[in-house]
Amino acid sequence: MTPWTLLGTANIPNNGGELKLTQRDQEFSIHLKGARGELMNSRMRCSERALADLGCAHIKNVENAKVLVGGLGMGFTLEAALKVTTQSSEVIVAELVPEVVEWNKGPLGDCAERPLDNPRTSVHLGDVAVLFKPKKPTYDAVLLDVDNGPEGFTQSKNDSLYSIKSLKAIHDSLNKQGVLAVWSAWFDEKFSAQLRKSGFKVTHETVRAHMGKGSRHTIYLAIKN
């Protein structure tokens, strides 16, 4: 079997740990150094794309829509958001780790058809939570794939992104009937309740990691009333 080759490392801000990008043949992996292991793999992309397909379904024919993607990862959610929205729509991707952006401009780019090169894409380098502080209706869809979901898997500070205060700020940042979609490795009814308390109408979908097989992941869909 072909061994894995280390392509790069990156430190997550606020002592969040060290990321490693590795490659084996045409397969890429991003994992966290230590016991917590692999965060994403280029072969397991279906649920990341489903995050955009489900979260942007209401705006697929809407002109000049504005979408915010929290977490670049391997670019699959960004890629799907660009494909499901109109050519007049804008997609902003917020990424905390600068090296992840560089990896997507380099060796990872072809995995998701180089979505960073799309003229409709803009990049916010930093914490996605900053973009919700104005609390002004701006986005038609917010797609969050930060860590393994609301539990703040790689960075404990991310837990605050899913607090009542933060969720209300996201609610205020959405246009009428806007959708907040959140990717999670598992379902937690407590988070659904948290979303409802923040003013959202909430449903969820279970999706598979890879073409109808693999791990089952959860997409929370929260609609602004």
Secondary structure, DSSP 8 states (H G I E B T S, - for coil): ----EEEEEEEETTTTEEEEEEEETTEEEEEETTTTEEEEETT--HHHHHHHHHHTGGGTT-TT-EEEEE--TTSHHHHHHHHHS-TT-EEEEEES-HHHHHHHHTTTGGGGT-GGGSTTEEEEES-GGGGGTT----EEEEEE--TTSTT-SS-GGGGGGGSHHHHHHHHHHEEEEEEEEEEESS--HHHHHHHHHTTEEEEEEEEEEETTEEEEEEEEEEEE-
